[in-house]
Amino acid sequence: MAPPTARLFRERERETPCDSVQFVEIETTTIDDFVEENGLERVDFIKADIEGYERHMLKGAAKTLKRFAPKLALCTYHLLDDPEVMERFIKEANPVYNVVQKRKKLFASVPERKSEST
């Protein structure tokens, strides 16, 4: 699948905001596509502070969350409903996740499996 294109902007000069916006097109991909295209055999941890796009990242990581159950550390202060929306996406992908929310951050992990020999 071809990666979608995202349109981003950045401010070059604060004095004249109308003249200071530059648009840049970049290619993006989902975590699921990246994992598949690169043949990753494990994903242990995902940390993201991506200015309100965390929920989109989670949507594109559903297969990875289900298959590998990586630990997560995500910022939840960009959009008012981030905490609820992001927790819902995580639980939909993998209901076994434990989610803890602290100081505008979300931490999630799947409990360690006890080995049968103990």
Protein Blocks (a to p, Z undefined) as FASTA:
>chain_A
ZZddddddddfblklmmlmcccdddddddfklmmmmnopabdfbdcddeehilmmmmmmm
mmmmmmnopacdddfklbmklmmmmmmmmmmmommbccddeehiacddddddddfkZZ
